[in-house]
Amino acid sequence: MPEPSVFDYVDYRRFLRDWLNWKCASRPGYGMGVFAMNAGLSRSTLANVLAGRRQPTPESLDGFARAMGLDDDARHYLGRLVDLSRATNLDEHAAILRELFDHQRYGHGQRVDVAQLEGLSRWYAMAIHEMAGLPGFVADADWLAARLQPPADRDEVARVLDEMRSAGLLDDDPVHRLHTPPEVEHLGAYRLHQSAIDAAKDALVAVPHDRRSFHLATLSVPRDKVSMLFDELEALVRRLRELADAERADADAVVQVNVQAWLAGLVGGEGEPDAER
């Protein structure tokens, strides 16, 4: 197994874990304690960083770089991965990702078309893609703008249509065609979710009540059961896809389903991960 390169990652914890696993496999006797000692950290601090309970400080990142033999360029990239994990809004997140994707050593020189993806991550790009597989679809901006709910700007729809054509997303076989590299999905998913949430706010007013269904629930659960709720929501979405696929032959409508859930508060114990102290 080759040594993991930080330039292949957009998640610093995954890089640290993969590097540690590689080192342990390639050097008998190496383990978390040795890694922590070489980085000038306690074993518990390293464990907390890897588990996401603490964020590394610049000093601990310098320690990681020494322990892992990273050059100055790789150390800077690692620091930007940490900055990415701390981004508090989508614009900051996208700006850091663009910087990472544009780095000459990212993905061994692979270039990512971020601009095209941002255009395709409007919520109605997914709706148009779904509509394209139905009989009677017309790939025309005026036709689509008159049918999308909530309403979308006609010129924006035209631009998205052009980008979908360039990406080959309006060919004769529209089903099972959406595929982008994981690093592109990382940026696109954020943009797409933001666009879909904004559309849901508009739909609350613009779409008649008999053509929409909105539900809200705030739940109290043990902290170790939070992931179970997330798994249940994922299973629900899979079930809805199965139901829709079974009826696809007769389909003439497209439904936008947004599902969001997050850990909204903690009582007792540790709160959000802080910088390592």
C-alpha positions in Angstrom: 0.0 0.0 0.0 1.6 3.4 -1.0 2.0 6.1 1.5 -1.1 8.4 1.5 -0.6 11.8 0.1 -2.3 14.8 1.8 -3.0 16.2 -1.7 -5.4 13.4 -2.3 -7.7 14.5 0.5 -10.3 17.1 1.5 -10.8 15.7 5.0 -7.8 16.1 7.3 -8.9 13.5 9.8 -9.3 10.9 7.1 -5.8 11.7 5.9 -4.3 11.4 9.4 -6.1 8.1 10.1 -5.1 6.6 6.7 -1.5 7.7 7.2 -1.4 6.2 10.7 -2.9 2.9 9.4 -0.4 2.9 6.5 2.5 3.5 8.9 1.3 0.8 11.3 1.1 -1.7 8.5 4.5 -0.8 7.0 6.4 -0.5 10.3 5.9 -3.2 13.0 5.7 -1.7 16.4 4.5 1.7 15.2 1.2 2.8 16.8 -0.8 5.8 18.0 1.5 6.3 21.0 4.6 6.6 18.8 2.8 8.9 16.4 1.7 11.1 19.3 5.2 11.2 20.8 6.8 12.1 17.5 4.3 14.9 17.0 4.8 16.2 20.5 1.2 15.4 21.6 -0.3 13.2 24.3 -1.9 10.0 23.1 -5.3 11.2 24.4 -5.0 14.5 22.5 -4.2 12.6 19.3 -7.1 10.3 19.8 -9.5 13.2 20.4 -8.3 14.9 17.2 -8.7 11.8 15.1 -12.2 11.2 16.6 -13.3 14.8 15.9 -13.6 15.8 19.5 -10.9 18.4 19.2 -9.5 20.6 16.5 -5.7 20.7 16.1 -3.8 24.0 16.8 -1.1 25.3 14.4 1.5 23.9 16.9 0.0 20.4 16.7 -0.2 20.6 12.9 3.5 21.5 12.9 4.0 18.4 15.1 2.0 16.2 12.6 4.1 17.6 9.8 7.4 16.7 11.6 6.1 13.2 12.5 4.9 12.5 9.0 7.8 14.1 7.1 5.6 16.6 5.3 7.3 19.4 3.4 6.3 23.1 3.8 3.8 22.9 0.9 2.1 19.8 2.3 2.0 21.3 5.8 0.2 24.4 4.4 -2.2 22.2 2.5 -2.9 20.2 5.7 -3.7 23.5 7.5 -6.1 24.5 4.8 -7.9 21.2 5.2 -8.4 22.1 8.9 -9.6 25.6 7.8 -12.1 23.8 5.5 -13.5 21.8 8.5 -14.0 25.1 10.4 -15.7 27.0 7.6 -18.9 28.6 8.9 -20.6 29.3 5.6 -20.8 28.0 2.0 -18.9 30.9 0.4 -16.0 30.3 2.7 -16.2 26.5 2.2 -16.3 26.9 -1.6 -13.4 29.4 -1.6 -11.1 27.0 0.3 -12.2 24.0 -1.9 -11.3 26.0 -5.0 -7.9 26.8 -3.6 -7.4 23.1 -2.8 -8.6 21.9 -6.2 -6.4 24.5 -8.0 -3.3 23.4 -6.2 -0.8 22.0 -8.7 -0.2 18.9 -6.5 -3.9 18.2 -5.8 -4.9 14.7 -7.0 -1.6 14.3 -8.9 -2.4 17.3 -11.1 -6.0 16.4 -11.8 -8.2 19.4 -12.6 -11.7 19.8 -11.3 -14.3 21.8 -13.2 -15.7 23.6 -10.1 -17.5 26.3 -12.2 -19.5 23.8 -14.1 -20.5 22.0 -11.0 -21.7 25.2 -9.3 -24.0 25.8 -12.2 -25.4 22.3 -12.1 -26.0 22.5 -8.3 -29.1 24.6 -8.6 -32.0 22.6 -7.2 -33.9 22.7 -10.5 -31.0 21.1 -12.4 -31.9 17.9 -10.6 -35.6 18.5 -11.4 -34.8 19.1 -15.0 -32.6 15.9 -15.1 -35.6 13.9 -13.7 -38.1 15.5 -16.1 -35.8 14.7 -19.0 -36.6 11.0 -18.6 -40.3 11.5 -18.9 -42.4 11.5 -22.2 -43.2 14.9 -23.5 -40.1 16.6 -22.1 -39.0 19.7 -24.0 -35.5 21.0 -23.4 -36.5 24.6 -23.7 -36.0 27.3 -21.1 -39.4 29.0 -21.6 -41.2 25.6 -21.4 -39.3 24.6 -18.2 -39.6 28.0 -16.5 -43.4 27.8 -16.9 -43.5 24.4 -15.2 -41.0 24.5 -12.4 -42.3 25.0 -8.9 -41.4 27.2 -7.1 -40.8 29.4 -10.2 -37.3 29.8 -11.5 -35.8 32.6 -13.5 -36.0 31.9 -17.2 -32.4 33.1 -17.9 -31.0 31.1 -15.1 -32.9 28.0 -16.4 -31.4 28.7 -19.9 -27.9 28.8 -18.4 -28.3 25.6 -16.5 -29.7 23.9 -19.6 -26.6 24.9 -21.5 -24.4 23.5 -18.8 -26.4 20.3 -18.6 -26.0 19.9 -22.4 -22.2 20.5 -22.1 -22.0 17.9 -19.4 -24.0 15.4 -21.4 -26.9 15.3 -19.0 -29.6 15.8 -21.6 -28.7 12.8 -23.9 -31.1 10.1 -25.0 -30.6 8.1 -21.8 -31.2 10.4 -18.9 -31.5 7.7 -16.2 -28.4 6.6 -14.1 -26.2 9.2 -15.7 -25.3 11.6 -13.0 -21.7 10.9 -11.9 -18.9 13.2 -10.7 -15.7 12.4 -8.8 -16.1 12.4 -5.0 -14.1 15.6 -4.6 -16.5 17.5 -6.9 -19.5 16.1 -5.1 -18.0 17.5 -1.9 -18.5 21.1 -3.2 -21.6 20.4 -5.2 -23.5 18.7 -2.4 -23.2 21.8 -0.2 -24.4 24.1 -3.1 -27.2 21.8 -4.0 -28.5 21.5 -0.5 -28.4 25.2 0.0 -30.3 25.8 -3.2 -32.9 23.1 -2.3 -33.5 24.6 1.1 -34.0 28.0 -0.4 -36.5 26.5 -2.9 -38.4 24.9 0.0 -38.8 28.3 1.6 -40.3 29.7 -1.6 -42.4 26.6 -2.1 -44.0 27.2 1.3 -45.7 30.2 -0.2 -45.7 29.6 -4.0 -46.9 26.0 -4.1 -50.6 25.3 -3.2 -51.0 23.3 0.0 -52.5 20.3 -1.8 -49.3 20.0 -3.8 -46.8 20.1 -1.0 -46.2 18.4 2.3 -44.1 20.0 5.1 -43.3 18.4 8.4 -41.1 19.5 11.3 -40.0 17.5 14.4 -37.6 18.3 17.2 -36.6 15.2 19.1 -34.7 14.3 22.3 -32.6 11.2 22.1 -29.5 9.7 23.8 -26.4 11.0 22.1 -25.4 7.6 21.0 -28.8 7.2 19.2 -28.4 10.2 17.0 -26.8 8.2 14.2 -29.7 5.8 14.3 -32.1 8.6 13.5 -29.9 9.6 10.6 -29.8 6.0 9.3 -33.6 5.9 9.5 -33.9 9.0 7.3 -31.5 7.5 4.8 -33.6 4.3 4.7 -36.7 6.5 4.2 -35.2 8.2 1.2 -34.1 4.9 -0.3 -37.7 3.6 0.1 -39.1 6.7 -1.6 -36.8 6.1 -4.5 -37.9 2.5 -4.8 -41.6 3.5 -4.8 -40.9 6.1 -7.5 -38.9 3.7 -9.6 -41.8 1.2 -9.5 -44.1 3.8 -11.0 -41.7 5.4 -13.4 -43.4 4.0 -16.5 -46.5 6.1 -15.9 -44.8 9.1 -14.3 -45.7 12.6 -15.5 -44.8 14.6 -12.4 -41.6 15.3 -10.4 -41.6 15.7 -6.7 -38.7 17.5 -4.8 -38.0 15.8 -1.5 -35.7 17.5 1.0 -34.6 15.8 4.2 -32.5 17.6 6.7 -31.6 16.6 10.3 -28.8 17.8 12.5 -27.7 17.7 16.1 -29.3 20.9 17.4 -28.2 20.9 21.0 -26.4 19.0 23.8 -27.1 18.8 27.5 -24.3 17.6 29.7 -21.0 16.2 28.6 -18.8 17.8 26.0 -20.2 20.2 23.5 -18.8 21.0 20.1 -15.2 20.1 19.4 -12.8 22.9 20.4 -9.3 23.7 19.3 -6.9 21.3 21.0 -5.6 22.7 24.3 
